[in-house]
Amino acid sequence: MIKLFTVTSTLEKFMGKENVNIVWLYKDRNQPIAPYDQIIEDYDPNIENKFNGELAVNEMFTLEEAEELATFLRDEQKMNLKVIEMDLPIDKDRVPLTTLPMGPQNGQVPVEFEGLPFEVYFHFDLREKA
């Protein structure tokens, strides 16, 4: 059975704030990680809002991808990370982080790292920071 993961880390300083938690997201996945009906609860390809679940899954990482990202960020960027296994199946209405409205204190930042075979975003939310 397929397993999906999220990767999180903390930036010491970001946009004038300290210890900002971020979530890493796979950018622009071209092919599904697995058949959507196996990893999205009550998946129906014919419903109008099917894209939420699909996009949410496409932001996640396989174990191999998560480990590769974590190793790269630890070795090259000196970041501490957490690799978190997701409970499957995911809710069909799960909102993808990349579709959340961006504002001055939250959003996604595309990042290109030379040496990493895929592109990533990180999602940040400063609204909880004082």
C-alpha positions in Angstrom: 0.0 0.0 0.0 1.2 3.5 -0.8 2.3 5.8 2.0 2.4 9.6 1.7 4.3 12.1 3.7 4.6 15.7 4.5 7.9 17.4 5.4 8.1 20.3 7.9 10.9 22.4 9.2 11.5 25.6 11.1 13.2 28.7 9.8 15.2 30.5 12.5 14.2 33.9 10.9 11.8 34.7 8.1 10.2 38.0 7.2 11.2 39.5 10.6 9.8 36.6 12.6 11.7 33.9 14.5 11.1 30.2 14.5 8.7 30.1 11.6 7.2 26.7 10.9 6.9 25.8 7.3 5.5 22.9 5.3 7.3 21.7 2.2 5.1 20.9 -0.8 5.9 19.1 -4.0 5.6 21.5 -6.9 3.7 20.7 -10.1 3.5 16.9 -9.9 2.7 15.7 -13.5 1.5 12.2 -12.6 -0.6 11.0 -9.6 1.5 9.2 -6.9 -1.1 6.4 -7.0 -4.6 5.9 -8.2 -6.7 8.6 -6.5 -9.4 6.2 -5.6 -6.9 4.3 -3.5 -5.7 7.3 -1.5 -8.7 9.7 -1.4 -11.7 8.8 0.7 -14.9 8.4 -1.4 -13.1 9.6 -4.5 -15.4 10.1 -7.5 -13.7 11.4 -10.7 -17.0 12.7 -11.9 -17.8 15.2 -9.1 -17.1 18.9 -9.5 -14.8 19.4 -6.5 -12.5 16.4 -7.1 -9.5 18.6 -7.7 -9.1 19.6 -4.0 -8.3 16.0 -3.0 -6.2 15.5 -6.1 -4.1 18.6 -5.5 -3.7 17.9 -1.8 -2.3 14.5 -2.7 -0.1 15.9 -5.3 1.5 18.3 -2.8 2.6 15.3 -0.6 5.7 13.2 -1.0 6.4 9.5 -1.4 8.8 8.1 1.2 11.7 8.2 -1.3 10.9 11.8 -2.2 10.5 12.9 1.5 13.8 11.2 2.5 15.6 12.8 -0.5 14.3 16.3 0.3 15.1 15.8 4.0 18.6 14.6 3.3 19.2 17.4 0.9 17.9 20.1 3.2 19.9 18.7 6.2 23.1 18.4 4.2 22.9 21.4 1.9 20.8 23.9 3.9 21.6 22.7 7.5 17.9 22.5 8.3 16.2 20.2 10.8 13.2 18.5 9.4 10.3 16.3 10.3 9.0 13.7 7.9 5.4 12.9 8.9 3.4 9.9 7.5 -0.1 11.0 6.5 -3.2 9.0 7.5 -4.8 7.6 4.4 -7.1 7.8 2.8 -7.3 11.6 2.9 -10.5 13.5 3.0 -11.8 14.2 -0.5 -12.5 17.8 0.5 -9.0 18.5 2.0 -7.9 21.9 0.9 -4.5 22.0 -0.8 -2.1 24.5 0.8 -1.2 25.9 -2.6 -4.8 27.0 -3.2 -5.1 29.1 0.0 -5.2 32.8 -0.6 -1.9 34.5 -0.1 -1.5 37.6 2.0 1.3 39.6 3.6 1.6 37.0 6.4 0.9 33.7 4.7 1.5 32.0 1.4 3.7 29.8 -0.6 7.2 30.4 -1.8 8.6 28.4 -4.8 12.1 27.3 -4.2 14.6 25.8 -6.8 17.5 23.9 -5.3 20.2 22.8 -7.6 20.8 19.1 -7.0 17.3 18.2 -6.1 15.5 16.3 -8.9 12.1 17.9 -8.3 10.9 21.4 -7.4 9.2 22.4 -4.1 7.3 25.2 -2.5 7.2 26.0 1.2 4.0 27.2 2.8 4.3 29.7 5.7 1.8 31.3 8.0 3.0 34.2 10.2 -0.5 35.0 11.6 0.2 33.1 14.8 3.5 34.9 15.4 3.5 37.9 17.7 
